Amino acid sequence: LAGMVMGGSQAASRSLQGLFTPDANSAEFFGFFAVSGKFASVFGPLIYGILIAMTGSVQSGILSVLLFFIIGMAILLTVNEKKGFEEKQKPVL
């Protein structure tokens, strides 16, 4: 079920990243974005596997994925797009 929306969410996250990224710093901002994605691709399955190994239940691993989605949604709900775009206009030192 989650796989049906992952492509769209990845495209939306890149668009939001582009909206908030100052033009002069786009390489470093998108580089950090890419590196954080690599960390997520390692630590997500690692936590999933550790929970399954510790509990012996696949359900606990799936619950960890659900927890990640809930935390991500909670963080995204705090994002103020208007303020982010205004901050983009300020110079970055």
C-alpha positions in Angstrom: 0.0 0.0 0.0 2.8 2.5 0.9 4.6 1.6 -2.3 1.7 3.1 -4.3 2.5 6.6 -3.0 6.2 6.5 -2.5 7.0 7.8 -6.0 4.8 10.7 -5.7 6.1 11.6 -2.2 9.7 11.5 -3.5 8.8 13.9 -6.3 7.0 16.1 -3.9 9.9 16.1 -1.4 12.3 17.2 -4.2 10.0 20.0 -5.2 9.7 21.2 -1.7 13.5 21.0 -1.3 13.8 23.1 -4.5 11.3 25.6 -3.2 13.3 26.2 0.0 16.8 26.0 -1.5 18.7 29.3 -2.1 19.9 29.4 -5.7 23.5 30.0 -4.8 23.6 27.0 -2.5 21.6 24.5 -4.5 24.5 22.0 -4.9 25.2 21.7 -1.1 21.5 21.6 -0.1 20.7 18.9 -2.7 23.9 17.1 -1.7 22.8 17.0 1.9 19.3 15.9 0.7 20.9 13.0 -1.2 23.2 11.9 1.7 20.3 12.0 4.2 18.4 9.7 1.8 21.3 7.3 1.7 21.3 7.2 5.5 17.6 6.5 5.6 18.0 3.7 3.1 20.5 2.0 5.5 18.9 2.8 8.9 15.3 2.1 8.0 15.8 -1.5 7.0 18.4 -2.0 9.8 15.9 -0.9 12.4 13.2 -3.1 10.7 15.5 -6.1 10.8 16.7 -5.6 14.4 13.1 -5.3 15.6 12.1 -8.5 13.8 15.2 -10.3 15.2 14.5 -9.1 18.7 10.8 -9.9 18.8 10.6 -12.7 16.3 7.6 -11.0 14.8 7.3 -9.4 11.4 4.5 -7.3 12.8 6.9 -5.4 15.0 9.0 -4.5 11.9 5.9 -3.3 10.0 4.8 -1.3 13.0 8.3 0.4 13.0 7.6 1.4 9.4 4.2 2.8 10.4 5.9 4.7 13.2 8.4 6.3 10.7 5.5 7.4 8.5 3.6 8.9 11.5 6.7 10.8 12.6 7.4 12.0 9.1 3.8 13.2 8.7 4.0 15.0 12.1 7.2 16.8 11.0 5.7 17.7 7.6 2.7 19.2 9.3 4.9 21.8 11.0 6.5 23.0 7.7 5.5 26.5 6.8 5.9 26.8 3.1 5.5 30.6 3.0 8.1 31.1 5.6 10.5 28.7 3.9 10.2 30.5 0.7 10.8 33.8 2.4 13.9 32.4 4.1 15.2 31.3 0.7 15.4 34.9 -0.3 17.8 35.7 2.5 21.6 35.4 1.9 23.2 32.3 3.3 26.7 32.8 4.8 
